[in-house]
Amino acid sequence: MKVVIVGGVAGGASAAARLRRLDETAEIIIFEKSGYISYANCGLPYYVGGIIRDKEALTLQTPQSFYNRFNIKANVNCEVTAIERDQKRVSVKNLITGEIFTESYDKLILSPGALPVVPSFCHGGERVFTLRTVEDAIKLKAFCKEKNVKSAAVIGGGFIGLEIAENLMDTGASVTLFERSDHVLAIVDDLAAAFVHNELRAHGVDLQLKADTLSLKTADGCAELVLSDDRTMRFDMAVVAIGVYPDSSLAVKAGLKTGVKGAIAVNKNMQTSDPDIYAVGDAVEISALPLKNSAVIALAGPANKQGRIAADNIAGINSEYQDTQGASVIKVFSKTVASVGATEKQLKTAGVAYEKIILSAGNHAGYYPGASSMTIQCLYSKDSGLILGTQIVGGDGVDKRIDVLSVAMRVGLKAAALKDLELAYAPPYSSAKDPVNMIGFIADNIEKGIVKQFYYEDLDALKNNADALFIDARTPFEYVRGHADGFINIPLDDMRYRLDEIDKTKTVYVMCQSGLRSYLATRILAQNGYDVYNFAGGYMTYAALKNHEYELKECLGCGMEKR
Ligand code: FAD
């Protein structure tokens, strides 16, 4: 059997290596348009910033090492320009020699990836860059060095935009990040984004939200940017990172079926509408969990898994892709931001009724030095209790919690069942009640009516309710350093002795720093006959969403509460 693979990086290289492990006799040929195979796209921003010093470290294999290990011919600088399905062959152009030739196949795997969106306002030129390939990264890094770049604009606050902004700062440039919407990272909701905004600004990034770029070009030795509010700004260079789109042009030309955003339609076996052609990675349409909507999700994990699945099926092993949850993690300076599943925005759009838990918790026991706080937002179905999505921002330990929640979601755990998970504990790593367990405890309390919650987004309406009484249950010291409008201070430890100050005819809304002390206060009040609600996420959440940057910084230092 002869298998031709288009694209020799995440999905393509995985498919090739798996196929060889399954079939020693197959002829396997890769065509890769760039000069490298099996390179680490995900490491490219860190090469620009200098954390990864050696460009060889970015290339996990060379054509020669791939041939030596797997007996696979990987042809770099070779672009597949057409698929002739009736002849079962592809046309290839050698981009160095200009030679054009054809290659026949029994089975074809397409893994061409995604392309950076270059908007119509972008007129390019030598000072405007995108980042996708090793060549892009080398060019960008060399430019920064040769031209002694002191100022850079990054257009777009997605994964690549944030990573390149941080890494350009690491080169010593000042960076202005322009984002069209009111928050960066579309894969998270307002709360997680608010923490990211603070982190970017705290590290000196000039973050311009709701900044609509009208034009970007190289002019007079600068990258010149014009914004819709008539500002014209000049930088030494600019990177455009406003998203990617599936590179399905070959498939479209060959008449293969496509779906959302023009991505290649595939079945669970990663087979296209032509049974002899498989497609994997960023270029394909998948079903996204938990909503099971058709989507395109550009992540390395799914691409690698899909490559393996395509190879299995070609080798005669039935193997099915089990949908994408979009589990992702990104470093933003000293913060880690991670998410899985649906956002609140997506659930609202889909009309799914959900419950929301916001928890601020320590990454490990507070008494063990170096503990830091993480904020978790977990969304779960009001009807079934199943976990629908989670977002976490913090420092150490964020990646571990998102992975647990991703697995919980994958196996169909209900949020309340998180309380039963047995998770490894010693003081340097966790708490006896891990933050993941805490989500379960809160969900269980909500289910049993032991606690009722209210949220930041409820505050405006509640403020106009004459029957509402607002209590801040923190210490007077914390209260004077910053509190939400309209909240009076009755510290938790005084609550039992000051009940006569709390009007029983009113509905009581309690806030503290993280949500724990206010929860304890609600239990005292509820058992004394009050109708009482706990503020989800505490003052840390309030301050983050209010964008009280100074207060937020202060809060983070004192955000660890004993449990
Ligand atoms: P790719 O790995 O992009 O490979 C496609 C290859 O096909 C390309 O090299 C291209 O040159 C080649 N090609 C295209 N058309 C042709 C043709 N006609 N003929 C021959 N060759 C062709 N994902 C994460 O999960 N975590 C991260 O931290 C992360 N960071 C990233 C950072 C950057 C800067 C970038 C660009 C991506 C990042 N990603 C990350 C995304 C991840 O790299 C992709 O999801 C993954 O590589 C997709 O695999 P793929 O095989 O579909 O495409």
Residues whose N, C-alpha, C, O or C-beta is under 5 A from the ligand:
A	BS01	FAD	V6 G7 G8 V9 A10 G11 G12 F31 E32 K33 S34 N41 C42 L44 P45 C78 E79 V80 S111 P112 G113 A114 L131 R132 I160 V280 G281 D282 A283 A298 L299 A300 G301 A303 V329
